């Protein structure tokens, strides 16, 4: 039998009676309960129940309670009679099956009541900010792999902690899913609660996420990860030339990794930054054919990589990050048998080099001649070289060169992503005279 989860129930003076009722029910089942909040509460006398008092605000209560949790799964339970304790089994199941790190209840919210309309609107804002695949990300009944929830640094003291949890789990690429909930009534949300959540979401949409601002380039990577149509386009281009055993150089946060992995025997995702490797491990937990590998290109164990019988190497916007690109290409040739392929996407046109390139660590943008020279001068024969993304040139020039922005504005990227399928179809039928990227397939000679 699977161990029971630990319940964290934050309470206020008005919700204390409901929290106490939940705690009595759970204590009778031998379940660990941490009640945390402000004001008196009629808690059951049980070794399984802990009460933390004098904590003003939901965020402060949750932070304090998490330090006392001992179970592998934590259920965050709002003290609201709309949420039945019987839902907890369905919430915990995907975590026990290692299919998710966080599971949110999905309320079937029908009607035109002000509270329901506000919840739906805030759900839309949350999805825009985080790109999470959740229809109801601010539900008051959620389950988490405890280790994952404890790994995020929560700072909110009030009800905005609900939004903060979603933003920060998404930032670390934890796997999130949802299950439908049957509610006994409409959950009660005060106007102050909704405004606090909205303020937090707006802050994270407009300034650096305080879980990730130690890495300036993360903002651009995270925003590019939300460009689903554009990334699908790139993934399709790579898959057309891909083998079965693949080394991806510079996997970042796994945006392209995710588009390549289906059907492969092996995908080694090499990344030099532990910050990103930790996120790759979160994102691909439960997929043993994907192996995050922490290493610099210059320091990787190339003999060990050669023994993996790799047939393809993928670099998606990575070669421009490597100071000595010629030496790196020689390393790639070292581990590939003749006929093996290196697939390269690089930013093109040195005239576009600007603030965004600097922010994400680019050493250069390529011309066709420069890219061909570095490949063919170090053991490869170029089979295909094509311009990509003509339409993106004006936006990049304005943002990076003229306005000196350090990342692509999220709204602009969303608009661009809407037209990406049209661009993909158009570019598949027309040979572009120029573009902001170069896509190249080269064969080991």
Residue pairs with C-beta under 8 A, 6 or more apart in sequence:
2 92
2 96
3 71
3 72
3 73
4 29
4 30
4 31
4 32
4 71
5 31
5 32
5 71
5 72
5 73
5 74
5 75
5 88
5 92
5 143
6 31
6 32
6 33
6 34
6 69
6 70
6 71
6 73
6 74
6 75
6 146
7 22
7 23
7 26
7 31
7 32
7 33
7 34
7 74
7 75
7 77
7 88
8 34
8 36
8 62
8 65
8 66
8 69
8 74
8 75
8 76
8 77
9 19
9 22
9 23
9 33
9 34
9 35
9 36
9 77
9 78
9 79
10 19
10 36
10 37
10 55
10 58
10 61
10 62
10 65
10 76
10 78
10 79
11 18
11 19
11 35
11 36
11 37
11 38
11 39
11 41
11 61
11 79
12 37
12 38
12 39
12 58
12 79
13 38
13 39
13 40
15 37
15 78
15 79
15 80
16 37
16 39
16 40
16 41
16 42
16 79
17 42
18 79
18 80
18 81
19 35
19 37
19 41
19 79
20 35
20 41
20 42
20 43
20 44
22 33
22 77
22 79
22 85
23 33
23 35
23 43
23 44
23 49
24 44
25 85
26 33
26 48
26 49
26 85
27 33
27 44
27 46
27 48
27 49
28 44
30 48
31 48
32 48
32 49
32 69
32 70
32 71
33 48
33 49
33 50
34 49
34 50
34 52
34 65
34 68
34 69
35 41
35 43
35 49
35 50
35 51
35 52
35 65
36 51
36 52
36 53
36 55
36 61
36 62
36 64
36 65
37 52
37 53
37 55
37 61
38 53
38 54
38 55
38 56
38 57
38 61
39 53
40 53
41 51
41 53
43 49
43 51
50 68
52 61
52 64
52 65
52 68
55 61
55 64
56 157
57 156
57 157
57 158
57 159
58 158
58 159
58 161
58 162
59 154
59 155
59 156
59 157
59 158
59 159
59 160
59 161
59 164
60 157
62 76
62 154
62 161
63 154
66 74
66 146
66 149
66 150
69 146
69 150
71 146
72 145
72 146
72 147
73 92
73 95
73 96
73 143
73 144
73 145
73 146
74 143
74 144
74 145
74 146
74 149
75 88
75 91
75 92
75 141
75 142
75 143
75 144
76 141
76 142
76 143
76 144
76 165
77 83
77 85
77 88
77 140
77 141
78 140
78 141
78 187
80 140
80 187
80 188
81 184
81 185
82 140
82 183
82 184
82 185
82 186
82 187
82 188
83 105
83 140
83 141
83 181
83 183
83 184
83 187
84 182
84 183
84 184
87 105
87 141
87 179
87 181
87 182
88 141
88 143
90 179
90 181
91 103
91 105
91 141
91 142
91 143
91 179
92 103
92 143
93 103
93 179
94 100
94 103
94 177
94 179
95 101
95 103
95 143
95 144
95 145
98 285
98 286
99 175
99 177
99 286
100 145
100 175
100 176
100 177
101 144
101 145
101 148
101 169
101 174
101 175
101 176
101 282
101 285
102 142
102 143
102 144
102 145
102 148
102 149
102 169
102 174
102 175
102 176
102 177
103 142
103 143
103 144
103 176
103 177
103 178
103 179
104 134
104 136
104 137
104 139
104 142
104 176
104 177
104 178
104 179
105 136
105 139
105 140
105 141
105 142
105 178
105 179
105 180
105 181
106 134
106 135
106 136
106 139
106 178
106 179
106 180
106 181
107 119
107 136
107 139
107 181
107 183
107 187
108 180
108 181
108 182
108 183
109 116
109 119
109 120
109 136
109 186
110 116
111 186
113 186
115 186
115 187
115 188
115 189
116 186
118 189
118 194
119 136
119 138
119 187
119 189
119 194
122 138
122 163
122 194
122 197
122 198
122 201
123 134
123 135
123 136
123 137
123 138
125 198
125 201
125 202
125 205
126 132
126 134
126 137
126 138
126 163
126 166
126 167
126 201
127 134
127 137
128 205
128 414
129 167
129 201
129 204
129 205
130 137
130 166
130 167
130 170
130 171
131 170
131 225
131 226
131 228
132 166
132 170
132 176
133 176
133 177
134 166
134 176
134 177
134 178
135 178
136 178
137 166
138 162
138 163
138 166
138 197
139 178
139 181
140 162
140 187
141 181
142 165
148 169
148 172
148 174
148 282
149 165
149 169
151 172
152 165
152 168
152 169
152 172
152 211
153 168
153 210
153 211
154 161
154 164
154 165
154 168
155 164
155 210
156 164
156 196
156 200
158 196
159 192
159 193
159 196
159 197
160 196
160 197
160 199
160 200
162 197
163 197
163 200
163 201
163 204
164 200
164 204
166 176
167 200
167 201
167 204
167 209
167 211
168 209
168 211
169 176
170 176
171 209
171 211
171 212
171 218
171 222
172 211
172 278
172 279
172 282
173 253
173 254
173 279
173 280
173 282
173 283
174 282
174 283
175 282
175 283
175 285
175 286
205 410
208 216
208 219
209 218
209 219
212 218
212 219
212 222
214 275
215 273
215 275
216 359
216 406
217 359
217 360
217 361
218 253
218 275
219 406
219 407
220 356
220 359
220 360
220 406
220 407
220 408
221 252
221 253
221 255
221 360
222 253
223 407
223 408
223 410
223 413
224 230
224 231
224 255
224 408
224 413
225 231
225 253
225 255
226 410
226 413
226 414
226 417
227 413
227 414
227 416
227 417
227 420
228 417
229 417
229 418
229 420
229 421
230 416
230 417
230 420
231 255
231 256
231 258
231 259
232 259
232 420
233 420
233 421
233 423
233 424
234 256
234 259
234 316
234 345
235 256
235 258
235 259
235 260
236 259
236 424
237 345
237 388
237 439
238 256
238 259
238 260
238 314
238 316
238 343
238 345
239 259
239 260
241 312
241 341
241 343
241 384
241 441
242 260
242 264
242 312
242 314
242 343
243 310
243 311
243 312
243 340
243 341
244 263
244 264
244 265
244 266
244 311
245 264
245 265
245 266
245 308
245 309
245 310
245 311
245 312
246 260
246 264
246 266
246 267
246 268
246 310
246 311
246 312
246 313
246 314
247 267
247 268
247 270
247 305
247 308
247 310
247 312
247 313
247 314
247 335
248 256
248 257
248 260
248 267
248 268
248 269
248 270
248 313
248 314
248 315
248 316
249 270
249 297
249 313
249 314
249 315
249 318
249 328
249 332
250 270
250 271
250 272
250 315
250 316
250 317
250 318
250 321
251 257
251 269
251 270
251 271
251 276
251 280
251 292
252 271
252 276
253 276
253 279
253 280
253 283
254 269
254 279
254 280
254 283
254 284
256 314
256 316
257 267
257 269
257 280
257 284
257 290
258 283
260 267
260 314
261 267
261 284
261 287
261 289
261 290
264 289
265 289
266 289
266 291
266 308
266 310
267 289
267 290
267 291
268 291
268 293
268 305
268 308
268 310
269 280
269 284
269 290
269 291
269 292
269 293
270 293
270 295
270 297
270 300
271 277
271 280
271 292
271 293
271 294
271 295
272 294
272 295
272 296
272 297
274 294
277 292
277 293
277 294
280 290
280 292
281 292
284 290
284 292
293 300
295 301
297 322
297 328
297 331
298 324
298 327
298 328
298 331
300 331
302 331
302 334
302 335
305 335
306 334
306 335
310 335
310 336
310 340
311 336
311 337
311 340
311 341
312 340
312 341
312 342
312 343
313 332
313 335
313 336
313 340
313 341
313 342
313 343
314 342
314 343
315 342
315 343
315 344
315 345
315 346
316 345
317 345
317 346
317 347
317 437
319 325
319 328
319 329
319 344
319 346
319 366
319 374
320 346
320 347
320 357
320 362
320 363
320 364
320 365
320 366
321 360
321 361
321 362
321 363
322 328
322 363
323 363
325 363
325 364
325 374
326 374
326 377
326 378
329 342
329 374
329 375
329 378
329 379
329 380
330 378
330 379
332 342
332 380
333 378
333 379
333 380
333 444
336 342
336 444
337 444
338 444
338 445
339 443
339 444
340 443
340 444
341 383
341 441
341 442
341 443
341 444
342 375
342 380
342 441
342 442
342 444
343 440
343 441
344 371
344 375
344 438
344 439
344 440
344 441
344 442
345 388
345 437
345 438
345 439
345 440
346 365
346 366
346 371
346 437
346 438
346 440
347 357
347 362
347 365
347 366
347 436
347 437
348 365
348 366
348 367
348 368
348 387
348 434
348 435
348 436
348 437
348 438
349 365
349 367
349 393
349 434
349 436
350 364
350 365
350 366
350 367
352 365
352 393
352 396
352 397
352 400
352 401
352 436
353 362
353 364
353 365
353 400
353 401
354 396
354 397
354 399
354 400
354 401
354 404
355 399
355 400
355 401
355 404
355 405
355 406
356 396
356 399
356 400
356 405
356 406
356 407
356 408
357 365
357 400
358 406
359 406
359 407
364 370
366 438
368 385
368 438
371 385
371 438
371 440
372 382
372 385
372 440
375 382
375 440
375 442
376 382
376 442
379 444
379 445
380 442
380 443
380 444
380 445
381 442
381 443
381 445
382 440
382 441
382 442
383 441
383 442
383 443
384 439
384 440
384 441
385 438
385 439
385 440
385 441
386 431
386 432
386 438
386 439
386 440
387 432
387 433
387 434
387 435
387 437
387 438
387 439
388 427
388 432
388 435
388 436
388 437
388 438
388 439
389 423
389 427
389 435
389 436
389 437
390 427
390 432
390 433
390 434
390 435
390 436
391 416
391 419
391 423
392 416
392 435
392 436
392 437
393 434
393 435
393 436
395 408
395 412
395 416
396 436
399 405
399 408
399 409
399 412
